[in-house]
Amino acid sequence: MSVDMIDEKLDFALAGLLGWVNVWDGVRLIWVDGATKEFRRKVTDWHPSSDPAASLEVQAKAIELDRVAFVNSLYEACYEFKRDKDSGWDEINIAFLLNASPCQRAEAAYMTLSNRD
């Protein structure tokens, strides 16, 4: 069961889960930290659902929060069904997860950061 939202909506939802808010800086929309107002990214330059580097950024945050939940969510995003928690890991499953697309990584990060099973 993957996340049911378009890429742009997923990107905005992930930014919100990271505590970012978008503001107009007089020229363009930018992401800033909601607490410190520190600049994070230009809104038009940050797309974890399609950009490999941005997807790894949200993956790192999700792993920091709960690595087991992230791996299980990534499995679900890649295979489109939940993994039997009693089953072991084999090389084929591990290799498949390592080759996850940016969108699959972003979806797994969303599921983990929002505590969505």
N, CA, C and O atoms as CSV, one atom per row, in Angstrom:
chain,resi,resn,atom,element,x,y,z
A,1,MET,N,N,0.847,-1.169,0.000
A,1,MET,CA,C,0.000,0.000,0.000
A,1,MET,C,C,0.893,1.233,0.000
A,1,MET,O,O,1.495,1.565,1.022
A,2,SER,N,N,0.982,1.905,-1.126
A,2,SER,CA,C,1.837,3.073,-1.209
A,2,SER,C,C,1.056,4.330,-0.823
A,2,SER,O,O,-0.155,4.291,-0.607
A,3,VAL,N,N,1.772,5.425,-0.746
A,3,VAL,CA,C,1.171,6.706,-0.392
A,3,VAL,C,C,0.365,7.202,-1.586
A,3,VAL,O,O,0.864,7.222,-2.711
A,4,ASP,N,N,-0.867,7.598,-1.346
A,4,ASP,CA,C,-1.757,8.000,-2.423
A,4,ASP,C,C,-1.798,9.521,-2.536
A,4,ASP,O,O,-2.748,10.161,-2.086
A,5,MET,N,N,-0.740,10.102,-3.150
A,5,MET,CA,C,-0.729,11.532,-3.412
A,5,MET,C,C,0.225,11.821,-4.561
A,5,MET,O,O,1.161,11.059,-4.804
A,6,ILE,N,N,-0.009,12.908,-5.259
A,6,ILE,CA,C,0.872,13.269,-6.367
A,6,ILE,C,C,2.229,13.708,-5.810
A,6,ILE,O,O,2.355,14.050,-4.634
A,7,ASP,N,N,3.227,13.690,-6.674
A,7,ASP,CA,C,4.592,13.985,-6.235
A,7,ASP,C,C,4.722,15.330,-5.520
A,7,ASP,O,O,5.349,15.412,-4.464
A,8,GLU,N,N,4.135,16.380,-6.089
A,8,GLU,CA,C,4.243,17.706,-5.484
A,8,GLU,C,C,3.636,17.727,-4.080
A,8,GLU,O,O,4.196,18.327,-3.163
A,9,LYS,N,N,2.504,17.076,-3.925
A,9,LYS,CA,C,1.848,17.034,-2.617
A,9,LYS,C,C,2.706,16.243,-1.624
A,9,LYS,O,O,2.811,16.619,-0.456
A,10,LEU,N,N,3.322,15.145,-2.090
A,10,LEU,CA,C,4.219,14.363,-1.246
A,10,LEU,C,C,5.420,15.201,-0.823
A,10,LEU,O,O,5.821,15.164,0.340
A,11,ASP,N,N,5.996,15.957,-1.754
A,11,ASP,CA,C,7.140,16.819,-1.442
A,11,ASP,C,C,6.773,17.847,-0.358
A,11,ASP,O,O,7.531,18.064,0.588
A,12,PHE,N,N,5.613,18.467,-0.512
A,12,PHE,CA,C,5.167,19.465,0.476
A,12,PHE,C,C,4.890,18.810,1.827
A,12,PHE,O,O,5.219,19.375,2.870
A,13,ALA,N,N,4.285,17.616,1.810
A,13,ALA,CA,C,4.004,16.910,3.062
A,13,ALA,C,C,5.303,16.544,3.780
A,13,ALA,O,O,5.392,16.666,5.002
A,14,LEU,N,N,6.307,16.098,3.029
A,14,LEU,CA,C,7.599,15.763,3.640
A,14,LEU,C,C,8.262,16.996,4.240
A,14,LEU,O,O,8.828,16.929,5.331
A,15,ALA,N,N,8.194,18.110,3.538
A,15,ALA,CA,C,8.763,19.345,4.080
A,15,ALA,C,C,8.087,19.695,5.405
A,15,ALA,O,O,8.753,20.093,6.361
A,16,GLY,N,N,6.779,19.548,5.457
A,16,GLY,CA,C,6.049,19.818,6.701
A,16,GLY,C,C,6.467,18.882,7.820
A,16,GLY,O,O,6.600,19.301,8.970
A,17,LEU,N,N,6.678,17.593,7.479
A,17,LEU,CA,C,7.107,16.629,8.505
A,17,LEU,C,C,8.521,16.910,8.997
A,17,LEU,O,O,8.887,16.522,10.106
A,18,LEU,N,N,9.320,17.589,8.164
A,18,LEU,CA,C,10.664,17.993,8.592
A,18,LEU,C,C,10.637,19.287,9.409
A,18,LEU,O,O,11.666,19.733,9.916
A,19,GLY,N,N,9.443,19.886,9.530
A,19,GLY,CA,C,9.304,21.124,10.296
A,19,GLY,C,C,9.558,22.369,9.470
A,19,GLY,O,O,9.785,23.447,10.019
A,20,TRP,N,N,9.523,22.228,8.155
A,20,TRP,CA,C,9.754,23.363,7.272
A,20,TRP,C,C,8.439,24.036,6.908
A,20,TRP,O,O,7.390,23.392,6.872
A,21,VAL,N,N,8.502,25.321,6.643
A,21,VAL,CA,C,7.359,26.072,6.130
A,21,VAL,C,C,7.833,26.855,4.908
A,21,VAL,O,O,9.005,27.221,4.815
A,22,ASN,N,N,6.910,27.111,3.966
A,22,ASN,CA,C,7.329,27.899,2.810
A,22,ASN,C,C,6.919,29.353,3.022
A,22,ASN,O,O,5.829,29.649,3.512
A,23,VAL,N,N,7.818,30.240,2.640
A,23,VAL,CA,C,7.594,31.676,2.766
A,23,VAL,C,C,8.060,32.358,1.487
A,23,VAL,O,O,8.901,31.840,0.751
A,24,TRP,N,N,7.500,33.512,1.249
A,24,TRP,CA,C,7.893,34.327,0.104
A,24,TRP,C,C,9.024,35.234,0.563
A,24,TRP,O,O,8.870,35.974,1.534
A,25,ASP,N,N,10.167,35.183,-0.132
A,25,ASP,CA,C,11.299,36.017,0.278
A,25,ASP,C,C,11.391,37.309,-0.528
A,25,ASP,O,O,12.407,38.002,-0.481
A,26,GLY,N,N,10.330,37.634,-1.268
A,26,GLY,CA,C,10.326,38.832,-2.095
A,26,GLY,C,C,10.638,38.523,-3.543
A,26,GLY,O,O,10.358,39.332,-4.428
A,27,VAL,N,N,11.217,37.359,-3.793
A,27,VAL,CA,C,11.569,36.952,-5.146
A,27,VAL,C,C,10.941,35.609,-5.506
A,27,VAL,O,O,10.474,35.413,-6.628
A,28,ARG,N,N,10.936,34.683,-4.540
A,28,ARG,CA,C,10.473,33.315,-4.801
A,28,ARG,C,C,10.028,32.671,-3.494
A,28,ARG,O,O,10.283,33.192,-2.408
A,29,LEU,N,N,9.354,31.522,-3.621
A,29,LEU,CA,C,9.002,30.734,-2.446
A,29,LEU,C,C,10.218,29.932,-2.006
A,29,LEU,O,O,10.909,29.321,-2.821
A,30,ILE,N,N,10.462,29.947,-0.705
A,30,ILE,CA,C,11.571,29.175,-0.149
A,30,ILE,C,C,11.073,28.362,1.044
A,30,ILE,O,O,10.061,28.695,1.662
A,31,TRP,N,N,11.799,27.295,1.355
A,31,TRP,CA,C,11.537,26.523,2.573
A,31,TRP,C,C,12.442,27.071,3.661
A,31,TRP,O,O,13.637,27.273,3.446
A,32,VAL,N,N,11.866,27.310,4.828
A,32,VAL,CA,C,12.645,27.711,5.999
A,32,VAL,C,C,12.269,26.795,7.153
A,32,VAL,O,O,11.182,26.216,7.175
A,33,ASP,N,N,13.167,26.672,8.097
A,33,ASP,CA,C,12.886,25.911,9.313
A,33,ASP,C,C,11.783,26.639,10.063
A,33,ASP,O,O,11.876,27.842,10.306
A,34,GLY,N,N,10.743,25.911,10.426
A,34,GLY,CA,C,9.600,26.529,11.094
A,34,GLY,C,C,9.934,27.151,12.435
A,34,GLY,O,O,9.289,28.115,12.846
A,35,ALA,N,N,10.933,26.615,13.125
A,35,ALA,CA,C,11.290,27.126,14.453
A,35,ALA,C,C,12.305,28.261,14.386
A,35,ALA,O,O,12.153,29.276,15.065
A,36,THR,N,N,13.341,28.086,13.565
A,36,THR,CA,C,14.438,29.062,13.545
A,36,THR,C,C,14.338,30.064,12.399
A,36,THR,O,O,15.036,31.078,12.395
A,37,LYS,N,N,13.477,29.782,11.434
A,37,LYS,CA,C,13.319,30.583,10.206
A,37,LYS,C,C,14.586,30.563,9.342
A,37,LYS,O,O,14.759,31.414,8.469
A,38,GLU,N,N,15.457,29.601,9.586
A,38,GLU,CA,C,16.682,29.452,8.804
A,38,GLU,C,C,16.348,28.885,7.418
A,38,GLU,O,O,15.549,27.956,7.292
A,39,PHE,N,N,16.965,29.453,6.392
A,39,PHE,CA,C,16.742,29.013,5.016
A,39,PHE,C,C,17.112,27.541,4.854
A,39,PHE,O,O,18.146,27.100,5.356
A,40,ARG,N,N,16.269,26.780,4.154
A,40,ARG,CA,C,16.552,25.368,3.872
A,40,ARG,C,C,16.747,25.133,2.377
A,40,ARG,O,O,17.799,24.636,1.974
A,41,ARG,N,N,15.774,25.472,1.550
A,41,ARG,CA,C,15.838,25.228,0.104
A,41,ARG,C,C,14.870,26.164,-0.616
A,41,ARG,O,O,13.927,26.690,-0.023
A,42,LYS,N,N,15.128,26.357,-1.909
A,42,LYS,CA,C,14.110,26.988,-2.748
A,42,LYS,C,C,13.049,25.922,-3.001
A,42,LYS,O,O,13.385,24.763,-3.244
A,43,VAL,N,N,11.791,26.294,-2.946
A,43,VAL,CA,C,10.701,25.346,-3.142
A,43,VAL,C,C,10.843,24.648,-4.494
A,43,VAL,O,O,10.599,23.446,-4.606
A,44,THR,N,N,11.237,25.403,-5.517
A,44,THR,CA,C,11.340,24.829,-6.864
A,44,THR,C,C,12.532,23.897,-7.033
A,44,THR,O,O,12.608,23.192,-8.039
A,45,ASP,N,N,13.457,23.868,-6.094
A,45,ASP,CA,C,14.664,23.047,-6.221
A,45,ASP,C,C,14.662,21.803,-5.349
A,45,ASP,O,O,15.646,21.063,-5.356
A,46,TRP,N,N,13.601,21.540,-4.601
A,46,TRP,CA,C,13.600,20.418,-3.658
A,46,TRP,C,C,12.430,19.504,-3.950
A,46,TRP,O,O,11.279,19.838,-3.669
A,47,HIS,N,N,12.737,18.334,-4.523
A,47,HIS,CA,C,11.702,17.378,-4.927
A,47,HIS,C,C,12.122,15.955,-4.547
A,47,HIS,O,O,12.605,15.213,-5.403
A,48,PRO,N,N,11.950,15.564,-3.293
A,48,PRO,CA,C,12.386,14.225,-2.883
A,48,PRO,C,C,11.662,13.091,-3.601
A,48,PRO,O,O,12.168,11.970,-3.646
A,49,SER,N,N,10.501,13.360,-4.155
A,49,SER,CA,C,9.779,12.298,-4.859
A,49,SER,C,C,10.390,11.991,-6.226
A,49,SER,O,O,10.053,10.976,-6.835
A,50,SER,N,N,11.280,12.850,-6.716
A,50,SER,CA,C,11.895,12.602,-8.019
A,50,SER,C,C,13.408,12.819,-8.043
A,50,SER,O,O,14.078,12.338,-8.957
A,51,ASP,N,N,13.955,13.524,-7.071
A,51,ASP,CA,C,15.381,13.826,-7.042
A,51,ASP,C,C,16.109,12.863,-6.102
A,51,ASP,O,O,15.784,12.806,-4.916
A,52,PRO,N,N,17.088,12.106,-6.611
A,52,PRO,CA,C,17.789,11.129,-5.762
A,52,PRO,C,C,18.423,11.736,-4.504
A,52,PRO,O,O,18.322,11.148,-3.427
A,53,ALA,N,N,19.065,12.886,-4.620
A,53,ALA,CA,C,19.721,13.493,-3.454
A,53,ALA,C,C,18.709,13.911,-2.397
A,53,ALA,O,O,18.926,13.678,-1.207
A,54,ALA,N,N,17.616,14.520,-2.812
A,54,ALA,CA,C,16.582,14.953,-1.854
A,54,ALA,C,C,15.902,13.744,-1.218
A,54,ALA,O,O,15.546,13.781,-0.040
A,55,SER,N,N,15.718,12.667,-1.995
A,55,SER,CA,C,15.094,11.476,-1.418
A,55,SER,C,C,16.006,10.844,-0.368
A,55,SER,O,O,15.521,10.313,0.631
A,56,LEU,N,N,17.314,10.895,-0.584
A,56,LEU,CA,C,18.243,10.373,0.418
A,56,LEU,C,C,18.244,11.245,1.674
A,56,LEU,O,O,18.466,10.747,2.778
A,57,GLU,N,N,17.995,12.545,1.505
A,57,GLU,CA,C,17.914,13.457,2.647
A,57,GLU,C,C,16.734,13.095,3.555
A,57,GLU,O,O,16.885,13.032,4.775
A,58,VAL,N,N,15.559,12.857,2.960
A,58,VAL,CA,C,14.406,12.497,3.785
A,58,VAL,C,C,14.538,11.067,4.301
A,58,VAL,O,O,14.051,10.751,5.387
A,59,GLN,N,N,15.196,10.202,3.527
A,59,GLN,CA,C,15.454,8.836,3.998
A,59,GLN,C,C,16.308,8.873,5.257
A,59,GLN,O,O,16.031,8.145,6.211
A,60,ALA,N,N,17.348,9.713,5.275
A,60,ALA,CA,C,18.224,9.808,6.446
A,60,ALA,C,C,17.455,10.258,7.678
A,60,ALA,O,O,17.682,9.746,8.775
A,61,LYS,N,N,16.541,11.219,7.504
A,61,LYS,CA,C,15.724,11.680,8.638
A,61,LYS,C,C,14.815,10.573,9.147
A,61,LYS,O,O,14.645,10.405,10.355
A,62,ALA,N,N,14.231,9.821,8.222
A,62,ALA,CA,C,13.333,8.733,8.617
A,62,ALA,C,C,14.108,7.631,9.337
A,62,ALA,O,O,13.634,7.093,10.338
A,63,ILE,N,N,15.288,7.294,8.836
A,63,ILE,CA,C,16.119,6.279,9.484
A,63,ILE,C,C,16.536,6.736,10.873
A,63,ILE,O,O,16.576,5.941,11.812
A,64,GLU,N,N,16.844,8.017,10.996
A,64,GLU,CA,C,17.204,8.580,12.306
A,64,GLU,C,C,16.051,8.436,13.295
A,64,GLU,O,O,16.271,8.167,14.476
A,65,LEU,N,N,14.827,8.614,12.813
A,65,LEU,CA,C,13.648,8.508,13.674
A,65,LEU,C,C,13.364,7.055,14.057
A,65,LEU,O,O,13.170,6.746,15.233
A,66,ASP,N,N,13.342,6.157,13.049
A,66,ASP,CA,C,12.997,4.754,13.311
A,66,ASP,C,C,13.445,3.899,12.130
A,66,ASP,O,O,12.716,3.755,11.149
A,67,ARG,N,N,14.635,3.339,12.227
A,67,ARG,CA,C,15.214,2.594,11.108
A,67,ARG,C,C,14.413,1.343,10.746
A,67,ARG,O,O,14.298,1.006,9.568
A,68,VAL,N,N,13.866,0.661,11.730
A,68,VAL,CA,C,13.087,-0.547,11.451
A,68,VAL,C,C,11.802,-0.181,10.711
A,68,VAL,O,O,11.445,-0.829,9.727
A,69,ALA,N,N,11.120,0.838,11.174
A,69,ALA,CA,C,9.892,1.280,10.506
A,69,ALA,C,C,10.188,1.738,9.082
A,69,ALA,O,O,9.405,1.476,8.169
A,70,PHE,N,N,11.327,2.429,8.889
A,70,PHE,CA,C,11.654,2.882,7.536
A,70,PHE,C,C,11.884,1.701,6.599
A,70,PHE,O,O,11.365,1.691,5.483
A,71,VAL,N,N,12.651,0.711,7.036
A,71,VAL,CA,C,12.921,-0.448,6.178
A,71,VAL,C,C,11.623,-1.178,5.837
A,71,VAL,O,O,11.421,-1.584,4.692
A,72,ASN,N,N,10.754,-1.344,6.814
A,72,ASN,CA,C,9.469,-1.993,6.547
A,72,ASN,C,C,8.592,-1.150,5.611
A,72,ASN,O,O,7.890,-1.691,4.757
A,73,SER,N,N,8.639,0.167,5.776
A,73,SER,CA,C,7.880,1.053,4.893
A,73,SER,C,C,8.458,1.041,3.481
A,73,SER,O,O,7.713,1.092,2.502
A,74,LEU,N,N,9.782,0.973,3.375
A,74,LEU,CA,C,10.414,0.908,2.058
A,74,LEU,C,C,10.029,-0.395,1.353
A,74,LEU,O,O,9.756,-0.402,0.153
A,75,TYR,N,N,10.012,-1.471,2.096
A,75,TYR,CA,C,9.570,-2.755,1.536
A,75,TYR,C,C,8.146,-2.626,0.999
A,75,TYR,O,O,7.840,-3.083,-0.102
A,76,GLU,N,N,7.285,-2.000,1.794
A,76,GLU,CA,C,5.886,-1.821,1.390
A,76,GLU,C,C,5.781,-0.930,0.151
A,76,GLU,O,O,4.976,-1.198,-0.741
A,77,ALA,N,N,6.594,0.131,0.097
A,77,ALA,CA,C,6.565,1.035,-1.056
A,77,ALA,C,C,7.084,0.345,-2.318
A,77,ALA,O,O,6.602,0.621,-3.416
A,78,CYS,N,N,8.055,-0.542,-2.168
A,78,CYS,CA,C,8.638,-1.238,-3.327
A,78,CYS,C,C,7.774,-2.401,-3.798
A,78,CYS,O,O,7.558,-2.574,-4.998
A,79,TYR,N,N,7.290,-3.181,-2.871
A,79,TYR,CA,C,6.534,-4.385,-3.214
A,79,TYR,C,C,5.025,-4.185,-3.208
A,79,TYR,O,O,4.284,-5.039,-3.696
A,80,GLU,N,N,4.566,-3.071,-2.664
A,80,GLU,CA,C,3.151,-2.715,-2.580
A,80,GLU,C,C,2.333,-3.657,-1.704
A,80,GLU,O,O,1.128,-3.811,-1.902
A,81,PHE,N,N,2.992,-4.283,-0.741
A,81,PHE,CA,C,2.298,-5.010,0.320
A,81,PHE,C,C,3.230,-5.072,1.525
A,81,PHE,O,O,4.446,-4.927,1.401
A,82,LYS,N,N,2.631,-5.291,2.692
A,82,LYS,CA,C,3.416,-5.317,3.921
A,82,LYS,C,C,4.227,-6.599,4.029
A,82,LYS,O,O,3.787,-7.670,3.609
A,83,ARG,N,N,5.401,-6.472,4.591
A,83,ARG,CA,C,6.286,-7.613,4.799
A,83,ARG,C,C,5.855,-8.373,6.035
A,83,ARG,O,O,5.486,-7.776,7.046
A,84,ASP,N,N,5.903,-9.680,5.953
A,84,ASP,CA,C,5.646,-10.522,7.115
A,84,ASP,C,C,6.824,-10.328,8.070
A,84,ASP,O,O,7.954,-10.696,7.750
A,85,LYS,N,N,6.562,-9.762,9.217
A,85,LYS,CA,C,7.639,-9.411,10.152
A,85,LYS,C,C,8.408,-10.631,10.659
A,85,LYS,O,O,9.508,-10.483,11.191
A,86,ASP,N,N,7.852,-11.823,10.504
A,86,ASP,CA,C,8.546,-13.048,10.930
A,86,ASP,C,C,9.444,-13.620,9.843
A,86,ASP,O,O,10.222,-14.539,10.098
A,87,SER,N,N,9.340,-13.081,8.628
A,87,SER,CA,C,10.157,-13.612,7.537
A,87,SER,C,C,11.563,-13.020,7.595
A,87,SER,O,O,11.768,-11.910,8.086
A,88,GLY,N,N,12.503,-13.768,7.093
A,88,GLY,CA,C,13.892,-13.304,7.067
A,88,GLY,C,C,14.162,-12.463,5.834
A,88,GLY,O,O,13.296,-12.277,4.980
A,89,TRP,N,N,15.378,-11.962,5.765
A,89,TRP,CA,C,15.801,-11.159,4.625
A,89,TRP,C,C,16.723,-11.999,3.759
A,89,TRP,O,O,17.617,-12.678,4.265
A,90,ASP,N,N,16.504,-11.948,2.457
A,90,ASP,CA,C,17.434,-12.610,1.556
A,90,ASP,C,C,18.068,-11.561,0.646
A,90,ASP,O,O,17.637,-10.408,0.615
A,91,GLU,N,N,19.078,-11.968,-0.082
A,91,GLU,CA,C,19.843,-11.036,-0.915
A,91,GLU,C,C,18.969,-10.367,-1.984
A,91,GLU,O,O,19.187,-9.206,-2.327
A,92,ILE,N,N,17.997,-11.093,-2.499
A,92,ILE,CA,C,17.138,-10.526,-3.548
A,92,ILE,C,C,16.317,-9.371,-2.989
A,92,ILE,O,O,16.231,-8.316,-3.618
A,93,ASN,N,N,15.710,-9.555,-1.814
A,93,ASN,CA,C,14.922,-8.477,-1.198
A,93,ASN,C,C,15.794,-7.285,-0.838
A,93,ASN,O,O,15.407,-6.138,-1.061
A,94,ILE,N,N,16.965,-7.553,-0.285
A,94,ILE,CA,C,17.875,-6.465,0.101
A,94,ILE,C,C,18.314,-5.686,-1.130
A,94,ILE,O,O,18.296,-4.456,-1.120
A,95,ALA,N,N,18.707,-6.382,-2.187
A,95,ALA,CA,C,19.132,-5.717,-3.419
A,95,ALA,C,C,17.991,-4.876,-4.006
A,95,ALA,O,O,18.215,-3.767,-4.490
A,96,PHE,N,N,16.783,-5.409,-3.960
A,96,PHE,CA,C,15.627,-4.680,-4.478
A,96,PHE,C,C,15.424,-3.373,-3.713
A,96,PHE,O,O,15.150,-2.336,-4.316
A,97,LEU,N,N,15.558,-3.420,-2.394
A,97,LEU,CA,C,15.392,-2.205,-1.582
A,97,LEU,C,C,16.501,-1.203,-1.854
A,97,LEU,O,O,16.261,0.005,-1.866
A,98,LEU,N,N,17.710,-1.693,-2.072
A,98,LEU,CA,C,18.830,-0.789,-2.364
A,98,LEU,C,C,18.632,-0.058,-3.687
A,98,LEU,O,O,19.174,1.030,-3.883
A,99,ASN,N,N,17.864,-0.645,-4.587
A,99,ASN,CA,C,17.590,-0.025,-5.882
A,99,ASN,C,C,16.266,0.738,-5.907
A,99,ASN,O,O,15.738,1.017,-6.984
A,100,ALA,N,N,15.732,1.073,-4.760
A,100,ALA,CA,C,14.463,1.801,-4.699
A,100,ALA,C,C,14.583,3.142,-5.419
A,100,ALA,O,O,15.632,3.786,-5.398
A,101,SER,N,N,13.508,3.536,-6.041
A,101,SER,CA,C,13.468,4.828,-6.743
A,101,SER,C,C,13.350,5.970,-5.729
A,101,SER,O,O,12.991,5.741,-4.574
A,102,PRO,N,N,13.650,7.195,-6.157
A,102,PRO,CA,C,13.448,8.336,-5.259
A,102,PRO,C,C,12.013,8.423,-4.737
A,102,PRO,O,O,11.798,8.754,-3.571
A,103,CYS,N,N,11.040,8.130,-5.585
A,103,CYS,CA,C,9.645,8.189,-5.154
A,103,CYS,C,C,9.362,7.147,-4.076
A,103,CYS,O,O,8.674,7.440,-3.099
A,104,GLN,N,N,9.882,5.939,-4.244
A,104,GLN,CA,C,9.676,4.893,-3.240
A,104,GLN,C,C,10.350,5.275,-1.920
A,104,GLN,O,O,9.791,5.037,-0.849
A,105,ARG,N,N,11.534,5.858,-1.990
A,105,ARG,CA,C,12.222,6.306,-0.766
A,105,ARG,C,C,11.434,7.423,-0.082
A,105,ARG,O,O,11.296,7.444,1.141
A,106,ALA,N,N,10.918,8.351,-0.895
A,106,ALA,CA,C,10.124,9.458,-0.340
A,106,ALA,C,C,8.841,8.943,0.302
A,106,ALA,O,O,8.451,9.409,1.373
A,107,GLU,N,N,8.179,7.978,-0.350
A,107,GLU,CA,C,6.962,7.412,0.225
A,107,GLU,C,C,7.255,6.705,1.547
A,107,GLU,O,O,6.501,6.851,2.510
A,108,ALA,N,N,8.344,5.942,1.596
A,108,ALA,CA,C,8.712,5.243,2.832
A,108,ALA,C,C,9.061,6.241,3.927
A,108,ALA,O,O,8.706,6.036,5.088
A,109,ALA,N,N,9.752,7.317,3.568
A,109,ALA,CA,C,10.078,8.347,4.555
A,109,ALA,C,C,8.799,9.000,5.079
A,109,ALA,O,O,8.675,9.259,6.277
A,110,TYR,N,N,7.857,9.264,4.185
A,110,TYR,CA,C,6.586,9.856,4.603
A,110,TYR,C,C,5.870,8.934,5.584
A,110,TYR,O,O,5.396,9.382,6.628
A,111,MET,N,N,5.790,7.641,5.247
A,111,MET,CA,C,5.106,6.694,6.118
A,111,MET,C,C,5.780,6.628,7.485
A,111,MET,O,O,5.104,6.531,8.510
A,112,THR,N,N,7.104,6.681,7.500
A,112,THR,CA,C,7.849,6.608,8.765
A,112,THR,C,C,7.707,7.899,9.567
A,112,THR,O,O,7.399,7.861,10.759
A,113,LEU,N,N,7.929,9.034,8.919
A,113,LEU,CA,C,7.901,10.312,9.637
A,113,LEU,C,C,6.500,10.663,10.138
A,113,LEU,O,O,6.348,11.357,11.143
A,114,SER,N,N,5.484,10.181,9.434
A,114,SER,CA,C,4.110,10.466,9.876
A,114,SER,C,C,3.550,9.350,10.750
A,114,SER,O,O,2.383,9.382,11.141
A,115,ASN,N,N,4.400,8.354,11.055
A,115,ASN,CA,C,3.998,7.194,11.867
A,115,ASN,C,C,2.798,6.489,11.272
A,115,ASN,O,O,1.919,6.016,11.992
A,116,ARG,N,N,2.770,6.423,9.941
A,116,ARG,CA,C,1.675,5.783,9.221
A,116,ARG,C,C,2.082,4.350,8.894
A,116,ARG,O,O,3.077,4.139,8.201
A,117,ASP,N,N,1.341,3.372,9.375
A,117,ASP,CA,C,1.648,1.965,9.092
A,117,ASP,C,C,0.992,1.527,7.814
A,117,ASP,O,O,1.135,0.373,7.410
